[in-house]
Amino acid sequence: MFCQNCGSSNVDSAAFCSNCGEPISRGMGAAQSRPLLAGRGERLVAKIIDTVIYIFGVIMVVIFFLIDGVLGTLALLSLLAIPIIQVVLLSKDGQTIGKKALNIRIVMVNSGQNGGFGPNVALRAWLTTLLGIIPFFGLVDVLFIFREDQRCIHDLIAGTHVIE
């Protein structure tokens, strides 16, 4: 049986989660079929993949601009397509390119369903990017993954978690 709060596996007879201590719900078998939380390493690798895609794109734009202005402009337009693709994937599937590669996805904590554009893009990505102007916010956000429920600040703001 899986905990609805943190996703940890527990023995079927457990009344409380062995990981976070929350009571284990037995209602309609929902807790038993709940997917496991994605590991911290998986989430990190997904983020690295997404970042490498952007870095590679910027390098290609610079190289193509050095070769020819028209090629550089085409490369820049291609680079601008990446965030559009990421927004579509996040809205539709709850996944970025990196998360898709690792078969993990973002879901709402309360329903286990994809939250769509609002939670996945507007809250998790755009709002937390704006909050990045606060000194050390990005570092604190990332360090939150070491909580028992493995939810960063952007997960808490959006009401989401990342699952396998």
Sequence and secondary structure as in RCSB ss.txt:
>XXXX:A:sequence
MFCQNCGSSNVDSAAFCSNCGEPISRGMGAAQSRPLLAGRGERLVAKIIDTVIYIFGVIMVVIFFLIDGVLGTLA
LLSLLAIPIIQVVLLSKDGQTIGKKALNIRIVMVNSGQNGGFGPNVALRAWLTTLLGIIPFFGLVDVLFIFREDQ
RCIHDLIAGTHVIE
>XXXX:A:secstr
 B TTT  B  TT SB TTT  B   GGGHHHH   B  HHHHHHHHHHHHHHHHHHHHHHHHHHHH HHHHHHH
HHHHHHHHHHHHHHHHHHS  HHHHHHT EEEETTTSS   HIIIIIIIIIIHHHHTTSTTHHHHHHHGGGSTT 
  HHHHHHTEEEE 
